[in-house]
Amino acid sequence: MPIIFQAAQIALLFALSISAAYALSRPIASLVDWRPPGPRWVSAIDALPRRVLGPTYSREMTWSDYLLALLALNGIVLALDFALLELQPALGGPRVPPDLALNIASSFVTNTNLQHYAGRMLTVTSQMLVITYTMFVAPASGLAASLAFMRGLARRSATIGNFYADFTRSAALLLALATASALLLVAMGVPQALSGGIGAVRLGPVASLESIKLLGNNGGGYYAANSASPLENPSGLSNFYESFLMLLLPLSVPLAFGRLAGMGRGATILGAMLGGAGLLIGLALLGGARAGVEPRLGAFDTLLFNSVSLATDTGATASGLAAMSPLAISSFLMAMFLQSVPGAVGAGFMYMMVFVLITLFVAGLLVGKTPEIMGMKITPRDVKLAAATFLVHPLLILLPLVAAFAAGQAQHLLGPPGPLEFTEVLYEFTSAAANNGSSYLGALADSPFWNCATAAVMLAGRYVPIALMLALAGSFAGKERRSTPEPVETGGALFAALLLGTALLLAVLTFFPFLVLGPFSMG
């Protein structure tokens, strides 16, 4: 494909995504700043859960109460998923070992979708009740947390909303979007069936899973080949549309924040996200693909899909990672190190706001003034929480990486260590910690050590940062706000460049030695 058409396709993809995200940011912003009676669609959604939960559904929560409610609901879903997987033989399916069941349940409830199993191992019932259902729970939880985070910055009270109400409204929004997306995917050739019958290939409710898999930045496929399968991604048109779905919600959240805090701030955050995404996509395209891409898609469409997927922490892939060049793999790893260009729905925005606080702190030191954001002083406690949020990620990657080689588990699985083997293990734990889910190893890593180690990393990588981010929201909620000009202006292209530069610099300083040992050393 001539380079001018490639550039036009990328420009069209981002233009459509930003336009749709701008429209979607309005209902998301209404969820943040909702006041009774509120929009009619919200009142209709609230009717049943309000009747069931009573005052609990409308009671304002502090950040710690909000976190406990989020953990409780996600914990219940995790336990139910594990139980359903263990009961699968009673439903006519194969037995799922407990360590694999724990890995699957942890993977999907944390929005990771790391798959140490082949899709055919799960029955149609398990695909619907465990996989597809949890694909709504995970992104709805992330979106709800981002709503609370925005309230912490925008409100003048010590509370940040109600998790149960935020979760219900977020899930309803996802359900409406996923339903429309599934119908379009069916029209593009993705199958949707309930029989699970076997003809030439096994069918099932693929389109409904595929829509929320991409829209919610989940990433787990119905088939082992994921989006390389023609039943999940039949054509170049579906490939383009699925890339659009992955970008839609992550780009909507900063624009929703802009509607509350000033569109200049929202556009600045979005600009930093898009700048980082453009840089990493460009690196991946420059590196190219080695071999093994689907002929119906071609190298460019495959690389574009994979790059968008990794940038949004979705983790779906249109080819095996072995088909990607070392430069493309380095680009994918950088996207997972940053988690914010644009990152997953809700979580990507919160990670970028953490980088905003770190950038303002550094800029404040340079100009000799106390850093502020939206008229609020950034205290030492806020900086410590932001720094801790950033540091959790490398710790969750590097500690199990060392443990895997020290215990001989990596050598047992992959053979004598070299650049490729190091990259495969680095990628596995990076993907787990970033709640991404793409993997070199796949079902090859179905063993007690890898299942339990990655489950622990996925759970910690999801809930420890969310806890720290909600603590940040609680810290800002109710702070005194001044109307004086900010010491460092947080709107405009200059701050967007400074923000992106700070994020890239922190990621490179932290992970560059491991990139040198891994993909940079691959032939």
C-alpha positions in Angstrom: 0.0 0.0 0.0 1.5 3.4 -1.0 2.6 5.5 2.0 0.1 8.3 1.2 -2.8 5.8 1.6 -1.4 4.5 4.8 -1.1 8.1 6.2 -4.7 8.8 5.0 -6.0 5.7 6.7 -4.3 6.6 10.0 -5.6 10.2 9.8 -9.1 9.0 9.0 -9.1 6.5 11.9 -8.1 9.2 14.4 -10.4 11.8 13.0 -13.4 9.5 13.3 -12.3 8.3 16.7 -11.9 11.9 18.1 -15.2 13.1 16.5 -17.1 10.1 18.1 -15.2 10.5 21.4 -16.2 14.2 21.5 -19.9 13.3 21.1 -19.6 10.5 23.7 -17.9 12.8 26.2 -21.1 14.6 26.8 -23.0 11.7 28.4 -19.9 10.6 30.3 -19.5 14.2 31.7 -23.2 14.1 32.7 -22.4 11.0 34.8 -19.7 12.9 36.6 -21.8 15.9 37.4 -25.1 14.2 37.8 -27.7 15.8 40.0 -31.3 14.8 40.5 -33.5 14.6 38.5 -30.6 14.3 35.9 -30.9 12.9 32.4 -34.0 10.8 31.8 -31.9 7.8 30.6 -30.0 7.8 33.9 -33.2 7.9 36.0 -34.5 4.9 34.0 -31.3 2.9 34.6 -31.3 3.8 38.3 -34.8 2.7 39.0 -34.2 -1.0 39.7 -30.9 -0.9 41.6 -32.2 2.0 43.7 -35.2 -0.1 44.7 -33.0 -3.1 45.5 -30.2 -1.3 47.4 -32.2 1.6 48.9 -30.2 4.4 50.5 -26.9 2.5 49.8 -27.3 3.3 46.1 -27.4 7.1 46.6 -25.2 7.6 49.7 -22.2 9.7 49.0 -18.9 7.9 49.6 -15.4 9.0 50.7 -12.5 7.6 48.7 -11.9 4.7 51.1 -15.6 3.7 51.1 -15.6 3.9 47.3 -12.5 1.7 47.1 -14.0 -0.9 49.4 -17.2 -1.1 47.4 -15.2 -1.5 44.2 -13.1 -4.2 45.7 -16.1 -6.0 47.2 -18.0 -6.2 43.9 -14.9 -7.2 41.9 -14.1 -9.8 44.5 -17.6 -11.3 44.3 -17.3 -11.5 40.5 -13.8 -13.1 40.8 -15.2 -15.8 43.1 -18.2 -16.4 40.9 -16.1 -16.8 37.8 -13.7 -19.2 39.6 -16.7 -21.3 40.8 -18.3 -21.4 37.4 -15.1 -22.5 35.7 -14.6 -25.3 38.3 -18.2 -26.4 37.7 -17.7 -26.5 33.9 -17.5 -30.4 33.8 -21.1 -30.5 35.2 -22.1 -28.4 32.2 -20.6 -30.8 29.7 -17.2 -29.1 29.3 -13.6 -30.1 30.0 -12.1 -29.8 33.5 -10.3 -26.5 34.3 -7.4 -27.0 36.8 -7.8 -24.7 39.9 -4.6 -22.7 39.1 -5.8 -22.0 35.5 -9.3 -21.2 36.8 -7.7 -18.6 39.1 -5.7 -17.2 36.3 -8.7 -16.9 34.0 -10.9 -15.3 36.6 -8.2 -12.9 37.7 -7.4 -12.1 34.1 -10.9 -11.1 33.0 -12.0 -9.3 36.2 -8.9 -7.1 36.0 -9.5 -6.1 32.4 -6.3 -8.0 31.4 -7.6 -10.9 29.4 -4.3 -12.8 29.4 -5.1 -16.2 28.0 -3.2 -19.3 29.1 -5.8 -21.5 27.4 -7.3 -22.1 24.0 -10.7 -20.8 23.4 -12.2 -24.2 22.7 -11.4 -25.2 26.3 -14.5 -23.2 27.4 -18.1 -24.1 26.6 -20.5 -21.6 25.1 -22.0 -21.2 28.6 -18.7 -20.3 30.1 -17.9 -17.9 27.3 -21.1 -16.1 28.0 -21.4 -16.3 31.8 -17.8 -16.0 32.7 -15.9 -14.3 29.8 -18.4 -11.9 28.2 -20.2 -10.9 31.4 -16.9 -10.1 33.1 -15.8 -8.1 30.1 -18.6 -5.7 31.1 -17.7 -5.7 34.8 -14.0 -4.8 34.4 -14.3 -1.7 32.1 -17.3 -0.5 34.0 -15.3 -0.6 37.2 -12.4 1.3 35.5 -14.8 3.9 34.1 -16.5 4.3 37.4 -13.2 4.9 39.1 -12.3 7.6 36.6 -15.6 9.3 37.3 -14.8 9.4 41.0 -11.3 10.7 40.1 -12.7 13.5 38.1 -15.1 14.4 40.9 -12.2 14.6 43.3 -10.6 17.3 41.1 -13.8 19.2 40.2 -15.9 19.1 43.4 -15.8 21.2 46.5 -16.8 18.4 48.9 -15.0 15.6 50.6 -17.0 12.9 48.9 -16.4 11.5 45.4 -19.8 9.9 44.5 -21.3 6.4 44.9 -19.6 3.4 43.3 -22.7 1.4 42.9 -24.5 4.2 40.9 -21.3 4.9 38.9 -20.9 1.2 38.1 -24.5 0.7 37.0 -24.5 3.7 34.8 -21.1 2.9 33.3 -22.2 -0.7 32.6 -25.4 0.5 31.0 -23.5 2.9 28.7 -21.2 0.0 27.7 -24.1 -2.3 27.1 -25.8 0.2 24.7 -22.6 0.8 22.8 -21.6 -2.9 22.7 -25.1 -3.9 21.4 -24.9 -1.5 18.5 -21.2 -2.5 17.8 -22.1 -6.2 17.8 -24.8 -5.7 15.2 -22.3 -3.9 13.0 -19.8 -6.7 13.4 -22.4 -9.3 12.4 -23.0 -7.2 9.3 -19.3 -7.3 8.6 -19.2 -11.1 8.8 -18.5 -11.9 12.5 -20.7 -14.9 13.5 -23.2 -14.8 16.3 -24.8 -18.1 17.4 -25.9 -19.8 20.6 -25.7 -23.4 19.5 -22.0 -23.7 19.7 -22.3 -26.4 17.0 -19.3 -27.7 15.1 -19.2 -27.7 11.4 -15.9 -26.8 9.7 -15.2 -24.7 12.8 -16.7 -24.1 16.2 -19.2 -21.2 16.3 -20.7 -19.3 19.2 -21.6 -15.8 20.4 -18.6 -14.3 18.8 -19.9 -10.9 17.7 -21.3 -10.0 21.2 -18.0 -11.0 22.8 -16.0 -9.2 20.1 -17.8 -5.9 20.6 -17.3 -5.6 24.3 -13.8 -7.1 24.0 -12.7 -4.1 21.9 -15.0 -1.4 23.2 -14.1 -2.1 26.8 -10.4 -2.6 26.0 -10.6 -6.2 27.2 -8.7 -8.1 24.5 -9.5 -11.7 25.1 -10.5 -13.6 22.0 -13.2 -16.3 21.4 -10.6 -18.2 19.4 -7.0 -18.9 20.2 -5.9 -16.8 17.2 -7.7 -13.8 18.7 -8.2 -11.1 16.1 -6.0 -12.9 13.6 -9.0 -15.3 13.2 -11.2 -14.5 10.2 -14.2 -15.2 12.4 -13.3 -12.4 14.8 -11.8 -10.0 12.2 -13.0 -11.0 8.7 -11.7 -8.1 6.5 -9.9 -4.8 6.2 -13.1 -3.0 7.0 -13.7 -4.9 10.2 -10.0 -4.3 11.1 -10.5 -0.6 10.7 -13.8 -0.6 12.7 -12.4 -2.7 15.5 -9.4 -0.2 15.8 -12.0 2.6 16.0 -13.8 0.8 18.8 -10.6 0.4 20.9 -9.9 4.1 20.7 -13.5 5.4 21.3 -13.8 5.3 25.1 -10.2 6.0 26.1 -10.4 9.2 24.0 -13.8 10.2 25.4 -12.8 10.3 29.1 -10.3 13.2 28.8 -12.8 15.2 26.7 -15.4 14.5 29.4 -13.0 15.9 31.9 -12.5 18.9 29.7 -16.3 19.6 29.8 -16.0 19.8 33.6 -12.6 21.5 34.1 -12.3 23.5 30.9 -11.9 22.1 27.4 -8.4 23.5 27.2 -7.3 21.1 29.9 -9.1 18.2 28.4 -7.7 18.9 24.9 -4.1 19.2 26.4 -4.4 15.8 28.0 -5.9 14.3 24.8 -3.1 16.0 22.8 -0.4 14.3 25.0 -2.1 11.0 24.6 -2.4 11.3 20.9 1.2 12.5 20.6 2.5 9.4 22.4 0.2 7.1 20.5 1.4 8.6 17.2 5.0 8.2 18.1 4.7 4.6 19.2 2.5 3.7 16.1 5.1 5.3 13.9 7.9 3.3 15.5 6.0 0.0 15.1 5.3 0.8 11.4 8.9 1.8 10.9 10.0 -1.6 12.3 7.5 -3.5 10.2 6.5 -7.1 10.4 8.8 -10.0 9.7 6.5 -12.7 8.4 3.3 -14.6 9.4 0.7 -11.8 9.0 -2.7 -12.6 7.6 -2.9 -12.1 3.8 -6.4 -10.7 4.0 -5.1 -7.9 6.2 -1.5 -7.3 5.1 1.4 -6.0 7.1 0.2 -2.4 7.4 -3.3 -3.2 8.7 -1.9 -5.8 11.0 0.7 -3.4 12.5 -1.9 -0.6 12.8 -4.4 -2.9 14.7 -1.7 -4.3 17.0 -0.3 -0.8 17.7 -3.7 0.6 18.5 -4.5 -2.4 20.7 -1.3 -2.1 22.7 -1.6 1.7 23.0 -5.1 1.3 24.5 -4.1 -1.6 26.7 -6.6 -3.8 24.9 -4.1 -6.6 24.1 -6.0 -8.1 21.2 -3.7 -9.0 18.3 -4.2 -9.5 14.6 -1.1 -11.7 14.3 1.3 -13.6 16.5 3.9 -11.4 18.3 6.6 -13.5 16.8 5.7 -11.9 13.4 6.6 -8.4 14.7 10.0 -6.8 14.4 12.1 -6.0 17.5 11.4 -2.3 17.0 7.6 -3.0 16.9 7.9 -5.1 20.1 9.9 -2.3 21.7 7.1 0.1 20.8 4.5 -2.3 22.3 6.4 -2.6 25.5 6.8 1.2 25.8 3.0 1.6 25.4 2.5 -0.8 28.3 5.1 0.9 30.4 3.2 4.2 30.0 -0.3 2.9 30.1 -1.6 6.3 29.2 -1.2 6.9 25.4 -4.2 6.7 25.7 -4.4 3.6 27.9 -7.5 1.7 28.8 -11.0 3.2 29.4 -10.8 5.2 32.7 -7.4 3.8 33.8 -5.5 5.5 31.0 -6.9 8.9 31.9 -6.0 8.4 35.6 -2.5 7.4 34.7 -2.0 10.4 32.6 -3.3 12.6 35.4 -0.6 11.0 37.7 1.9 12.2 35.1 0.3 15.6 35.1 0.9 15.9 38.9 4.5 14.7 38.5 5.1 17.2 35.7 3.6 20.0 37.7 5.8 19.1 40.7 9.0 19.1 38.5 7.9 22.3 36.8 7.2 23.9 40.1 10.7 23.1 41.3 12.1 24.7 38.1 10.2 28.0 38.5 10.5 28.1 42.3 6.8 28.0 43.1 4.4 25.6 44.9 2.8 23.5 42.2 -1.0 23.9 41.7 -3.7 22.3 39.7 -7.1 23.9 39.1 -6.4 26.3 41.9 -5.5 23.6 44.4 -2.0 23.2 45.9 -0.3 20.0 45.2 1.0 18.8 48.7 3.9 16.5 49.4 1.4 13.8 50.2 -0.1 14.2 46.7 3.4 13.9 45.1 4.1 10.8 47.2 0.9 9.1 46.1 1.6 10.0 42.4 5.2 8.7 42.7 4.0 5.5 44.4 1.4 4.9 41.6 4.2 5.2 39.0 6.6 2.9 40.9 4.1 0.1 41.5 4.3 -0.8 37.8 8.1 -1.4 37.4 8.1 -3.3 40.7 5.4 -5.7 39.5 7.2 -6.3 36.3 10.8 -6.7 37.4 10.4 -8.6 40.7 8.6 -11.6 39.1 10.9 -11.4 36.1 13.9 -11.9 38.3 12.1 -14.6 40.3 11.2 -16.5 37.1 14.8 -16.8 36.0 16.2 -17.3 39.5 13.8 -20.2 40.1 14.6 -21.8 36.8 10.9 -21.5 35.6 11.8 -19.4 32.6 14.6 -21.8 31.5 12.3 -24.8 32.1 9.7 -23.3 29.8 11.8 -21.6 27.1 15.3 -23.2 27.3 18.6 -21.4 27.7 18.1 -17.7 28.2 18.9 -15.3 25.3 17.5 -12.0 24.1 14.3 -13.6 22.7 13.7 -15.7 25.9 14.3 -12.6 28.1 11.9 -10.6 25.9 9.2 -13.2 26.1 9.3 -13.3 29.9 9.6 -9.5 30.2 6.6 -9.1 27.9 4.6 -11.7 29.9 4.9 -9.8 33.2 4.7 -6.4 31.6 1.4 -7.4 29.9 0.1 -8.8 33.2 1.1 -5.7 35.2 -0.3 -3.3 32.6 -3.6 -5.3 32.5 -3.0 -5.6 28.8 -3.2 -9.4 28.1 -1.2 -9.8 24.9 1.4 -12.5 25.2 4.2 -14.4 23.5 3.6 -17.5 25.6 -0.2 -18.1 25.4 -1.3 -21.6 26.4 2.4 -22.6 26.7 2.4 -20.8 30.1 -0.4 -23.0 31.4 1.4 -24.3 34.5 1.0 -23.6 38.2 3.9 -21.2 38.5 3.0 -19.0 35.5 -0.7 -19.1 36.2 -0.3 -18.1 39.9 2.5 -15.6 39.3 0.7 -13.7 36.5 -2.6 -13.9 38.5 -0.9 -12.2 41.5 0.7 -9.5 39.2 -2.6 -8.9 37.4 -4.5 -8.4 40.6 -1.9 -6.1 42.2 -1.4 -4.2 38.9 -5.1 -3.4 38.8 -6.1 -2.7 42.3 -3.1 -1.1 44.0 -2.9 1.7 41.4 -6.7 2.2 41.6 -6.4 2.5 45.4 -3.6 5.1 45.1 -5.5 7.0 42.5 -8.7 7.1 44.5 -6.6 8.2 47.5 -5.4 11.1 45.3 -9.0 11.9 44.4 -9.9 12.0 48.1 -6.9 14.2 48.8 -8.1 16.8 46.3 -11.8 16.5 47.1 -12.8 19.4 49.3 -9.5 21.3 49.0 -9.5 25.1 49.1 -9.5 26.5 45.6 -8.0 29.8 44.6 -8.9 31.9 41.6 -5.4 33.1 41.0 -3.5 32.1 37.8 -1.7 28.8 37.9 2.1 29.0 38.4 2.3 26.5 35.5 -0.4 26.8 32.9 -2.0 23.3 32.3 -3.6 24.1 29.0 -1.9 24.4 25.6 0.5 22.7 23.4 3.6 23.6 25.5 2.3 21.8 28.6 1.1 18.9 26.4 4.7 18.5 25.1 6.1 18.9 28.6 3.7 16.3 29.9 4.5 13.7 27.2 8.2 14.4 27.5 8.1 13.8 31.3 6.1 10.5 30.9 8.5 9.2 28.2 11.6 10.2 30.1 10.4 8.4 33.3 9.5 5.3 31.3 12.8 5.3 29.4 14.9 5.9 32.5 13.1 3.0 34.3 13.0 0.4 31.6 15.7 1.2 29.1 18.3 -1.4 30.4 15.7 -4.1 30.0 14.8 -3.1 26.5 18.6 -3.3 25.7 18.8 -6.8 27.1 15.6 -7.9 25.3 14.2 -6.6 22.0 17.2 -4.3 21.2 19.5 -7.4 21.3 17.2 -9.6 19.1 18.5 -10.1 15.6 
